[in-house]
Amino acid sequence: MSLLVSQECIACDACREECPTEAIDESDPVYYIDPDRCTECVGYSDEPSCVGVCPVDAIIPDPNNTESQEELQYKYQSLQEEI
């Protein structure tokens, strides 16, 4: 499942700096997570990095974009091939 940024976002930029896949970008009024790039840090970390640094807990699972662990791993591998 990809993550999303809720309306609680204070646009502090902490999450964007932590994202290893550069899936987080500025938007108006809150930040946006590209579901095609978000792997929930599979392949990088045991936990999503952005969630841990968000001071207001604004990063939550996207209920409209459910992905299995295998799908997230495949996405991670595909992104690695882009490098």
C-alpha positions as CSV (number, residue, x, y, z in Angstrom):
1,M,0.0,0.0,0.0
2,S,1.3,3.4,-0.9
3,L,1.3,6.1,1.7
4,L,-0.4,9.5,1.4
5,V,0.0,12.9,3.2
6,S,-3.1,14.0,5.1
7,Q,-4.4,17.5,5.6
8,E,-2.6,17.5,8.9
9,C,0.7,18.2,7.0
10,I,2.5,21.4,8.1
11,A,4.9,21.4,5.0
12,C,8.0,21.1,7.2
13,D,9.9,19.3,4.5
14,A,11.2,16.6,6.8
15,C,9.6,13.7,4.9
16,R,10.8,14.8,1.5
17,E,14.5,14.8,2.7
18,E,14.1,11.2,4.1
19,C,12.5,9.6,1.1
20,P,15.0,7.2,-0.7
21,T,12.9,7.0,-3.8
22,E,12.1,10.7,-4.1
23,A,8.4,9.9,-4.1
24,I,7.5,13.0,-2.0
25,D,7.0,16.4,-3.6
26,E,5.6,19.7,-2.7
27,S,2.0,20.3,-3.5
28,D,-0.6,22.9,-2.5
29,P,-1.5,23.0,0.4
30,V,0.2,19.8,1.6
31,Y,2.9,17.5,0.3
32,Y,2.1,14.7,-2.2
33,I,3.4,11.1,-2.3
34,D,3.7,9.6,-5.8
35,P,2.2,6.1,-5.5
36,D,4.2,4.9,-8.5
37,R,7.5,5.7,-6.6
38,C,6.5,4.9,-3.0
39,T,7.7,1.5,-1.9
40,E,7.1,2.2,1.8
41,C,10.9,2.0,2.0
42,V,10.9,-1.7,1.1
43,G,14.4,-2.5,0.1
44,Y,15.7,0.4,2.1
45,S,14.4,0.1,5.6
46,D,12.1,-1.9,7.8
47,E,9.8,1.0,8.3
48,P,8.7,3.9,6.1
49,S,11.3,6.7,6.7
50,C,8.9,9.5,6.2
51,V,6.5,8.3,8.9
52,G,9.2,8.3,11.5
53,V,10.2,11.9,10.9
54,C,6.8,13.5,10.5
55,P,6.2,15.7,13.5
56,V,2.4,15.7,13.2
57,D,1.7,12.1,12.0
58,A,0.4,13.3,8.7
59,I,1.6,10.3,6.6
60,I,-0.9,7.5,6.6
61,P,-1.6,4.4,4.5
62,D,-3.5,5.2,1.3
63,P,-6.7,3.1,1.5
64,N,-7.2,3.5,-2.3
65,N,-3.8,2.0,-3.2
66,T,-3.3,-1.3,-1.5
67,E,-0.1,-3.2,-2.5
68,S,1.3,-6.5,-1.2
69,Q,4.8,-6.9,0.1
70,E,5.7,-8.6,-3.2
71,E,4.3,-5.7,-5.3
72,L,6.3,-3.2,-3.2
73,Q,9.5,-5.4,-3.6
74,Y,8.9,-5.5,-7.4
75,K,8.5,-1.7,-7.5
76,Y,11.7,-1.3,-5.5
77,Q,13.6,-3.5,-8.0
78,S,12.1,-1.6,-10.9
79,L,13.2,1.7,-9.4
80,Q,16.7,0.3,-8.9
81,E,16.9,-0.5,-12.6
82,E,16.3,3.2,-13.4
83,I,19.4,4.2,-11.6
